[in-house]
Amino acid sequence: MRNRLMRGLALGAASTMLAGGAALTVAGTASAAPTAPSVPSPTHPGPGHHNNHHHCVWQHGHWTKVWHHGFWDKWGHWHHGYWVKFWVPGHWVCNHR
């Protein structure tokens, strides 16, 4: 009985630390998210883009969500799936013509 209690406490502490680490990662990423970068011109995005067969558009940074699937661990316990939000920095999206 005591062994089960200790294992349950350890599992609870580990999951709390994992959730806390994820929260800190999201908070750290949110604070590191760039604020309104100087957006280059779509017609001349920078050096090396002198060919005219590209159509480039600046896509601003945004938050997106990804689903992490549930899984069985090596002890046969089921861990439920969950959503994770992360920051996608602003970047050029070019369509080659």
Chimera marker file (.cmm) of the C-alpha trace (Angstrom):
<marker_set name="trace">
<marker id="1" x="0.000" y="0.000" z="0.000" r="1" g="1" b="0" radius="0.5"/>
<marker id="2" x="2.778" y="2.415" z="0.900" r="1" g="1" b="0" radius="0.5"/>
<marker id="3" x="4.565" y="1.596" z="-2.347" r="1" g="1" b="0" radius="0.5"/>
<marker id="4" x="1.466" y="2.539" z="-4.366" r="1" g="1" b="0" radius="0.5"/>
<marker id="5" x="1.118" y="5.789" z="-2.445" r="1" g="1" b="0" radius="0.5"/>
<marker id="6" x="4.765" y="6.722" z="-3.028" r="1" g="1" b="0" radius="0.5"/>
<marker id="7" x="4.532" y="5.808" z="-6.709" r="1" g="1" b="0" radius="0.5"/>
<marker id="8" x="1.357" y="7.909" z="-7.061" r="1" g="1" b="0" radius="0.5"/>
<marker id="9" x="3.020" y="10.889" z="-5.379" r="1" g="1" b="0" radius="0.5"/>
<marker id="10" x="6.088" y="10.555" z="-7.601" r="1" g="1" b="0" radius="0.5"/>
<marker id="11" x="3.926" y="10.327" z="-10.717" r="1" g="1" b="0" radius="0.5"/>
<marker id="12" x="1.910" y="13.363" z="-9.611" r="1" g="1" b="0" radius="0.5"/>
<marker id="13" x="5.081" y="15.353" z="-8.930" r="1" g="1" b="0" radius="0.5"/>
<marker id="14" x="6.558" y="14.363" z="-12.290" r="1" g="1" b="0" radius="0.5"/>
<marker id="15" x="3.426" y="15.330" z="-14.196" r="1" g="1" b="0" radius="0.5"/>
<marker id="16" x="3.224" y="18.618" z="-12.291" r="1" g="1" b="0" radius="0.5"/>
<marker id="17" x="6.838" y="19.385" z="-13.177" r="1" g="1" b="0" radius="0.5"/>
<marker id="18" x="6.189" y="18.475" z="-16.808" r="1" g="1" b="0" radius="0.5"/>
<marker id="19" x="3.112" y="20.717" z="-16.969" r="1" g="1" b="0" radius="0.5"/>
<marker id="20" x="4.981" y="23.520" z="-15.202" r="1" g="1" b="0" radius="0.5"/>
<marker id="21" x="7.872" y="23.202" z="-17.632" r="1" g="1" b="0" radius="0.5"/>
<marker id="22" x="5.474" y="23.346" z="-20.569" r="1" g="1" b="0" radius="0.5"/>
<marker id="23" x="3.828" y="26.452" z="-19.107" r="1" g="1" b="0" radius="0.5"/>
<marker id="24" x="7.203" y="28.102" z="-18.619" r="1" g="1" b="0" radius="0.5"/>
<marker id="25" x="8.226" y="27.187" z="-22.156" r="1" g="1" b="0" radius="0.5"/>
<marker id="26" x="5.056" y="28.738" z="-23.560" r="1" g="1" b="0" radius="0.5"/>
<marker id="27" x="5.497" y="31.829" z="-21.372" r="1" g="1" b="0" radius="0.5"/>
<marker id="28" x="9.155" y="32.096" z="-22.374" r="1" g="1" b="0" radius="0.5"/>
<marker id="29" x="8.257" y="31.725" z="-26.026" r="1" g="1" b="0" radius="0.5"/>
<marker id="30" x="5.518" y="34.322" z="-25.717" r="1" g="1" b="0" radius="0.5"/>
<marker id="31" x="7.889" y="36.825" z="-24.188" r="1" g="1" b="0" radius="0.5"/>
<marker id="32" x="10.499" y="36.038" z="-26.851" r="1" g="1" b="0" radius="0.5"/>
<marker id="33" x="7.990" y="36.503" z="-29.661" r="1" g="1" b="0" radius="0.5"/>
<marker id="34" x="9.118" y="39.303" z="-31.972" r="1" g="1" b="0" radius="0.5"/>
<marker id="35" x="7.144" y="42.500" z="-32.009" r="1" g="1" b="0" radius="0.5"/>
<marker id="36" x="6.334" y="43.996" z="-35.418" r="1" g="1" b="0" radius="0.5"/>
<marker id="37" x="9.597" y="43.409" z="-37.290" r="1" g="1" b="0" radius="0.5"/>
<marker id="38" x="10.547" y="45.728" z="-40.079" r="1" g="1" b="0" radius="0.5"/>
<marker id="39" x="8.796" y="43.961" z="-42.921" r="1" g="1" b="0" radius="0.5"/>
<marker id="40" x="10.797" y="44.111" z="-46.170" r="1" g="1" b="0" radius="0.5"/>
<marker id="41" x="9.042" y="44.960" z="-49.394" r="1" g="1" b="0" radius="0.5"/>
<marker id="42" x="7.317" y="41.985" z="-51.094" r="1" g="1" b="0" radius="0.5"/>
<marker id="43" x="8.686" y="43.156" z="-54.440" r="1" g="1" b="0" radius="0.5"/>
<marker id="44" x="12.281" y="43.101" z="-53.201" r="1" g="1" b="0" radius="0.5"/>
<marker id="45" x="12.644" y="40.791" z="-50.186" r="1" g="1" b="0" radius="0.5"/>
<marker id="46" x="16.413" y="41.131" z="-49.951" r="1" g="1" b="0" radius="0.5"/>
<marker id="47" x="19.662" y="40.089" z="-51.557" r="1" g="1" b="0" radius="0.5"/>
<marker id="48" x="19.554" y="36.952" z="-53.657" r="1" g="1" b="0" radius="0.5"/>
<marker id="49" x="15.936" y="37.409" z="-54.783" r="1" g="1" b="0" radius="0.5"/>
<marker id="50" x="16.579" y="39.158" z="-58.093" r="1" g="1" b="0" radius="0.5"/>
<marker id="51" x="14.712" y="36.702" z="-60.318" r="1" g="1" b="0" radius="0.5"/>
<marker id="52" x="11.183" y="37.808" z="-61.125" r="1" g="1" b="0" radius="0.5"/>
<marker id="53" x="9.484" y="34.389" z="-61.255" r="1" g="1" b="0" radius="0.5"/>
<marker id="54" x="8.821" y="34.345" z="-57.501" r="1" g="1" b="0" radius="0.5"/>
<marker id="55" x="5.754" y="35.737" z="-55.807" r="1" g="1" b="0" radius="0.5"/>
<marker id="56" x="6.654" y="36.298" z="-52.160" r="1" g="1" b="0" radius="0.5"/>
<marker id="57" x="4.374" y="37.391" z="-49.334" r="1" g="1" b="0" radius="0.5"/>
<marker id="58" x="5.400" y="38.194" z="-45.768" r="1" g="1" b="0" radius="0.5"/>
<marker id="59" x="3.404" y="36.033" z="-43.342" r="1" g="1" b="0" radius="0.5"/>
<marker id="60" x="3.289" y="37.576" z="-39.876" r="1" g="1" b="0" radius="0.5"/>
<marker id="61" x="4.073" y="35.493" z="-36.807" r="1" g="1" b="0" radius="0.5"/>
<marker id="62" x="1.165" y="33.662" z="-35.236" r="1" g="1" b="0" radius="0.5"/>
<marker id="63" x="0.235" y="31.101" z="-32.615" r="1" g="1" b="0" radius="0.5"/>
<marker id="64" x="-0.752" y="27.640" z="-33.814" r="1" g="1" b="0" radius="0.5"/>
<marker id="65" x="-1.827" y="24.431" z="-32.096" r="1" g="1" b="0" radius="0.5"/>
<marker id="66" x="-0.595" y="20.877" z="-32.637" r="1" g="1" b="0" radius="0.5"/>
<marker id="67" x="-2.205" y="17.724" z="-31.270" r="1" g="1" b="0" radius="0.5"/>
<marker id="68" x="0.119" y="15.319" z="-29.425" r="1" g="1" b="0" radius="0.5"/>
<marker id="69" x="-1.421" y="11.861" z="-29.638" r="1" g="1" b="0" radius="0.5"/>
<marker id="70" x="-1.998" y="9.736" z="-26.570" r="1" g="1" b="0" radius="0.5"/>
<marker id="71" x="0.305" y="6.776" z="-26.005" r="1" g="1" b="0" radius="0.5"/>
<marker id="72" x="0.914" y="3.731" z="-23.845" r="1" g="1" b="0" radius="0.5"/>
<marker id="73" x="4.110" y="3.925" z="-21.816" r="1" g="1" b="0" radius="0.5"/>
<marker id="74" x="6.377" y="0.951" z="-21.185" r="1" g="1" b="0" radius="0.5"/>
<marker id="75" x="4.500" y="0.140" z="-17.959" r="1" g="1" b="0" radius="0.5"/>
<marker id="76" x="1.196" y="-0.166" z="-19.774" r="1" g="1" b="0" radius="0.5"/>
<marker id="77" x="-0.280" y="3.148" z="-18.596" r="1" g="1" b="0" radius="0.5"/>
<marker id="78" x="-2.241" y="5.301" z="-21.012" r="1" g="1" b="0" radius="0.5"/>
<marker id="79" x="-1.240" y="8.962" z="-21.375" r="1" g="1" b="0" radius="0.5"/>
<marker id="80" x="-3.967" y="11.064" z="-22.974" r="1" g="1" b="0" radius="0.5"/>
<marker id="81" x="-3.356" y="13.274" z="-25.958" r="1" g="1" b="0" radius="0.5"/>
<marker id="82" x="-3.198" y="17.040" z="-25.531" r="1" g="1" b="0" radius="0.5"/>
<marker id="83" x="-2.949" y="20.267" z="-27.509" r="1" g="1" b="0" radius="0.5"/>
<marker id="84" x="0.250" y="22.292" z="-27.530" r="1" g="1" b="0" radius="0.5"/>
<marker id="85" x="0.383" y="25.927" z="-28.643" r="1" g="1" b="0" radius="0.5"/>
<marker id="86" x="3.572" y="27.334" z="-30.107" r="1" g="1" b="0" radius="0.5"/>
<marker id="87" x="4.721" y="30.522" z="-31.823" r="1" g="1" b="0" radius="0.5"/>
<marker id="88" x="5.522" y="30.471" z="-35.545" r="1" g="1" b="0" radius="0.5"/>
<marker id="89" x="7.779" y="33.454" z="-36.318" r="1" g="1" b="0" radius="0.5"/>
<marker id="90" x="7.080" y="35.713" z="-39.276" r="1" g="1" b="0" radius="0.5"/>
<marker id="91" x="8.597" y="34.471" z="-42.537" r="1" g="1" b="0" radius="0.5"/>
<marker id="92" x="8.439" y="34.778" z="-46.309" r="1" g="1" b="0" radius="0.5"/>
<marker id="93" x="6.090" y="32.465" z="-48.191" r="1" g="1" b="0" radius="0.5"/>
<marker id="94" x="7.164" y="32.244" z="-51.832" r="1" g="1" b="0" radius="0.5"/>
<marker id="95" x="5.192" y="30.627" z="-54.642" r="1" g="1" b="0" radius="0.5"/>
<marker id="96" x="7.478" y="29.588" z="-57.480" r="1" g="1" b="0" radius="0.5"/>
<marker id="97" x="6.006" y="30.299" z="-60.882" r="1" g="1" b="0" radius="0.5"/>
<link id1="1" id2="2" r="1" g="1" b="0" radius="0.2"/>
<link id1="2" id2="3" r="1" g="1" b="0" radius="0.2"/>
<link id1="3" id2="4" r="1" g="1" b="0" radius="0.2"/>
<link id1="4" id2="5" r="1" g="1" b="0" radius="0.2"/>
<link id1="5" id2="6" r="1" g="1" b="0" radius="0.2"/>
<link id1="6" id2="7" r="1" g="1" b="0" radius="0.2"/>
<link id1="7" id2="8" r="1" g="1" b="0" radius="0.2"/>
<link id1="8" id2="9" r="1" g="1" b="0" radius="0.2"/>
<link id1="9" id2="10" r="1" g="1" b="0" radius="0.2"/>
<link id1="10" id2="11" r="1" g="1" b="0" radius="0.2"/>
<link id1="11" id2="12" r="1" g="1" b="0" radius="0.2"/>
<link id1="12" id2="13" r="1" g="1" b="0" radius="0.2"/>
<link id1="13" id2="14" r="1" g="1" b="0" radius="0.2"/>
<link id1="14" id2="15" r="1" g="1" b="0" radius="0.2"/>
<link id1="15" id2="16" r="1" g="1" b="0" radius="0.2"/>
<link id1="16" id2="17" r="1" g="1" b="0" radius="0.2"/>
<link id1="17" id2="18" r="1" g="1" b="0" radius="0.2"/>
<link id1="18" id2="19" r="1" g="1" b="0" radius="0.2"/>
<link id1="19" id2="20" r="1" g="1" b="0" radius="0.2"/>
<link id1="20" id2="21" r="1" g="1" b="0" radius="0.2"/>
<link id1="21" id2="22" r="1" g="1" b="0" radius="0.2"/>
<link id1="22" id2="23" r="1" g="1" b="0" radius="0.2"/>
<link id1="23" id2="24" r="1" g="1" b="0" radius="0.2"/>
<link id1="24" id2="25" r="1" g="1" b="0" radius="0.2"/>
<link id1="25" id2="26" r="1" g="1" b="0" radius="0.2"/>
<link id1="26" id2="27" r="1" g="1" b="0" radius="0.2"/>
<link id1="27" id2="28" r="1" g="1" b="0" radius="0.2"/>
<link id1="28" id2="29" r="1" g="1" b="0" radius="0.2"/>
<link id1="29" id2="30" r="1" g="1" b="0" radius="0.2"/>
<link id1="30" id2="31" r="1" g="1" b="0" radius="0.2"/>
<link id1="31" id2="32" r="1" g="1" b="0" radius="0.2"/>
<link id1="32" id2="33" r="1" g="1" b="0" radius="0.2"/>
<link id1="33" id2="34" r="1" g="1" b="0" radius="0.2"/>
<link id1="34" id2="35" r="1" g="1" b="0" radius="0.2"/>
<link id1="35" id2="36" r="1" g="1" b="0" radius="0.2"/>
<link id1="36" id2="37" r="1" g="1" b="0" radius="0.2"/>
<link id1="37" id2="38" r="1" g="1" b="0" radius="0.2"/>
<link id1="38" id2="39" r="1" g="1" b="0" radius="0.2"/>
<link id1="39" id2="40" r="1" g="1" b="0" radius="0.2"/>
<link id1="40" id2="41" r="1" g="1" b="0" radius="0.2"/>
<link id1="41" id2="42" r="1" g="1" b="0" radius="0.2"/>
<link id1="42" id2="43" r="1" g="1" b="0" radius="0.2"/>
<link id1="43" id2="44" r="1" g="1" b="0" radius="0.2"/>
<link id1="44" id2="45" r="1" g="1" b="0" radius="0.2"/>
<link id1="45" id2="46" r="1" g="1" b="0" radius="0.2"/>
<link id1="46" id2="47" r="1" g="1" b="0" radius="0.2"/>
<link id1="47" id2="48" r="1" g="1" b="0" radius="0.2"/>
<link id1="48" id2="49" r="1" g="1" b="0" radius="0.2"/>
<link id1="49" id2="50" r="1" g="1" b="0" radius="0.2"/>
<link id1="50" id2="51" r="1" g="1" b="0" radius="0.2"/>
<link id1="51" id2="52" r="1" g="1" b="0" radius="0.2"/>
<link id1="52" id2="53" r="1" g="1" b="0" radius="0.2"/>
<link id1="53" id2="54" r="1" g="1" b="0" radius="0.2"/>
<link id1="54" id2="55" r="1" g="1" b="0" radius="0.2"/>
<link id1="55" id2="56" r="1" g="1" b="0" radius="0.2"/>
<link id1="56" id2="57" r="1" g="1" b="0" radius="0.2"/>
<link id1="57" id2="58" r="1" g="1" b="0" radius="0.2"/>
<link id1="58" id2="59" r="1" g="1" b="0" radius="0.2"/>
<link id1="59" id2="60" r="1" g="1" b="0" radius="0.2"/>
<link id1="60" id2="61" r="1" g="1" b="0" radius="0.2"/>
<link id1="61" id2="62" r="1" g="1" b="0" radius="0.2"/>
<link id1="62" id2="63" r="1" g="1" b="0" radius="0.2"/>
<link id1="63" id2="64" r="1" g="1" b="0" radius="0.2"/>
<link id1="64" id2="65" r="1" g="1" b="0" radius="0.2"/>
<link id1="65" id2="66" r="1" g="1" b="0" radius="0.2"/>
<link id1="66" id2="67" r="1" g="1" b="0" radius="0.2"/>
<link id1="67" id2="68" r="1" g="1" b="0" radius="0.2"/>
<link id1="68" id2="69" r="1" g="1" b="0" radius="0.2"/>
<link id1="69" id2="70" r="1" g="1" b="0" radius="0.2"/>
<link id1="70" id2="71" r="1" g="1" b="0" radius="0.2"/>
<link id1="71" id2="72" r="1" g="1" b="0" radius="0.2"/>
<link id1="72" id2="73" r="1" g="1" b="0" radius="0.2"/>
<link id1="73" id2="74" r="1" g="1" b="0" radius="0.2"/>
<link id1="74" id2="75" r="1" g="1" b="0" radius="0.2"/>
<link id1="75" id2="76" r="1" g="1" b="0" radius="0.2"/>
<link id1="76" id2="77" r="1" g="1" b="0" radius="0.2"/>
<link id1="77" id2="78" r="1" g="1" b="0" radius="0.2"/>
<link id1="78" id2="79" r="1" g="1" b="0" radius="0.2"/>
<link id1="79" id2="80" r="1" g="1" b="0" radius="0.2"/>
<link id1="80" id2="81" r="1" g="1" b="0" radius="0.2"/>
<link id1="81" id2="82" r="1" g="1" b="0" radius="0.2"/>
<link id1="82" id2="83" r="1" g="1" b="0" radius="0.2"/>
<link id1="83" id2="84" r="1" g="1" b="0" radius="0.2"/>
<link id1="84" id2="85" r="1" g="1" b="0" radius="0.2"/>
<link id1="85" id2="86" r="1" g="1" b="0" radius="0.2"/>
<link id1="86" id2="87" r="1" g="1" b="0" radius="0.2"/>
<link id1="87" id2="88" r="1" g="1" b="0" radius="0.2"/>
<link id1="88" id2="89" r="1" g="1" b="0" radius="0.2"/>
<link id1="89" id2="90" r="1" g="1" b="0" radius="0.2"/>
<link id1="90" id2="91" r="1" g="1" b="0" radius="0.2"/>
<link id1="91" id2="92" r="1" g="1" b="0" radius="0.2"/>
<link id1="92" id2="93" r="1" g="1" b="0" radius="0.2"/>
<link id1="93" id2="94" r="1" g="1" b="0" radius="0.2"/>
<link id1="94" id2="95" r="1" g="1" b="0" radius="0.2"/>
<link id1="95" id2="96" r="1" g="1" b="0" radius="0.2"/>
<link id1="96" id2="97" r="1" g="1" b="0" radius="0.2"/>
</marker_set>
